[in-house]
Amino acid sequence: MAPRRGATRRRFLQTSALAVAGLGLPRVLAAAAVDLKLKKPIKIGCQSILSGPLGGYGEFMRKGAVLAMDEINAQGGIGGSPIELNFRDEELKVDVGVKNARYFVEDWGADFLIGIDSSAVALAVGEIMPSLNRVLIVTHGATEKFNEDLVFKRHVSQCFRVCVPVYQDGIASALVAKDLPVKRWATISPDYEYGHTSWKMFRAYLKRFKPDVEFVGESFAKFGTVDFSSHISKVMGLNPEGIFSTEWGGEAVTMVKQAKLFKVFEETKAFMIGMGSAMDVLQGLGADYPDGVWASGRYYFGYPDSPENKRFNDAFKKRWNTYPSYPSETAYTALFALKKAVEKARSIETEKVIAALEGLELDRPAGKCVIRKEDHQAVYAVPWGQIKHDPKFPMPTLANLKVFTTDEYYRKPPFAPVEG
């Protein structure tokens, strides 16, 4: 299907619903599908960023969701009912995200919602889920407040998340940084919830691990920043030994390229990018990505070395001619989590699916995980590693992987305030 003449790609992606028929892909599960006599089709609305310099994230999320839909439909669907997906652009705007969620449920008739890239959008949409009364599975937005405040403290039971929260950026990064020969740190990060919270956690936890550490400066860039020179000059003027950043997508690519021009990588001992192993960053920087930069994400295609991850990588590459990024894996996992929960509940009723999702164990490409009952957060480990240019791959990869057990860096109920 092609957009009619005059229609923009963005409008096309916002409004088009994908076909639901399975494409004859190999069956992943050996068990025959059971017809639970549920409504047909089961509609799932997904919103992500599909435009602008960060639009690559939405494309990778869409590809992961479509692959999952095709595999599930080829297996007979969810309880015998096929999945139908609909995608809309959240534009990283709170009002747009809320409007999209209402459209999915009230106009399109969505049974479940997934997606969301922006932490601010995740919080805003989470606020209205009790009135919409649908399960929402966030697959990217990482703010800890989504699970710790909305779910655990305020009991908004419709909200779940299957991606690693900001703990990966702010706490696991500190576990790496404590062993680096760096005392003076600064940050260049996005100027909103995610950037501020990750830097706050990094400072608080690194101070616990390494009491003599110093935090000498910070510069927060607005969304859409294309010139990072003032931010780079500001922090480098304070003589940091290490730079911590949670810039992501096209903005991370731009920042790194401009930092190279300022010789930042020659004048510092360490550079850390929380979202630096996302596929659009790896591909976008290519040969320009400096060796040795520390990077992570919500999932890295090279970890773990498991049959499920290999199968996922092979299927994704065959379908899309690229390796999966972390929004691909989390969107893929969200659909399979819904399949498992609905078939366990034998119903698509929200309350029954919530009960089935709580404590649900999954064997996902990212590894084994469990969705905690207390805060509806999926718990699984993701590595940090250093950028390496391996001729066996068409883009930079990670080496020297550091994988910490989830007990080392996942915050636990009752979630004491972070001081730092």
C-alpha positions, 0 to 999 in steps of 0.5 A: 500500500502506498500513500496517495499523491500529496500525502507525506510519509509521516501522515501515512505512518500516522494513519495506516494500519498494517495487514493482519494476515500471517506471512507464512513465517516459521512457527516459533512455538511447537504447541498448536494455537488454541481458539479462545473465542476472543474478539477478532482481530485483537487491536493494538495501538502503538505510538512512537517517534516517527519524524525528525532526527529521532525518527529512527527509533520509531522505525526500529520500534515499528519493525520489531512490532511488525515482526512479532505480529507476523510471527504471532499471526503465523502461529494462529494469533493470540488465542486464535485471534489475529493481531492488528497493529496501528501506528501513530507519531507521538512527536515527543509531545505530551498533548500529541501522545495523550491524543493518540492514546485517546484515538486508539481506544475511543475511535479505533477500538484498541484493546491494548496500547504499546510504545512511547519513546518520551518519558514525559509522554509516558507519564502523561499517557499513564495518567489517563490509563485508568479512564481508558482502562486499557493495558499500556506497555511502554517499550522505550520511555525510561523514567523511573517515575512511571513505575515507582510513582504511577504504579507502585505509589498511586496504583495505576495498575494498567501501566507496564514497562518491558524496557530497562528503566533509567537505572541502566543509564544512571546506576549501571553506568556508575558501576562502570565509572567507579573503576575508571581512572576518572575523578572529574565528571561533567554531562551533556544530556537532553533537557527533560525528565530523562536527561536530568534524572539519569545524571542525578542517579549517576551522581548519587550512586557514583558518589556512594561507590567513589566518595572522592569523585567530583562533578564539575559541570552540566549542560542540557540541550533542548530537543532538536539541537543541531549545534552542540558547540556551546554545550561542548565548550561550556563543559570542556571549559571546566576541565572534566576528565570524563563526559557522561551523556544520555543524548540519543538518536540523531542528536547523539550522532550529531553530538559525537561528531561535533565533539570529535571536532573539539578534540573532546575524545583526545582531551578526556579519559572517558566518554559514556553514552547511555543510548550509545549502542542503539542501532541508529547511533551505531549506523549513524556514526559508523567509522566516526564512532571513536573506539573506546567510548562506553555505550549501552542501551535497553538491549544490545543485539550481541547479547546474550549468546542464546538461541532465542536472541540468535533466532530473533537477530536472524529473523529481523535481518532477513525481514529488514536487512539490518540488525535490531535496535533496542526499540525493536526488541522491546516492541517485539517482546511487548506483543509476545508478553500480551500473547502469553498474558491473554492466553494465560488469562483466557480473556482480553479483559483489562483486569484479567490481563493485568493479573496475568502480566504481574509476575509473568516470566518471559524468555525474550531475545534480551534474556530471561526476565520477569515483570515485577508485580509490585511496580510492573517493571520488567527486570532483565540485564543489559551490558555496557561495553566499549565501542570497537570497529570489527570488520565482521560487522557493517557498523561498530560493535561493543567489546569488553562487555560489563554485565551487572546482575539486576540486584546490583542496580535495579531499585526496589520497593519502597523506592527511597528518594534519590539524593544527588 
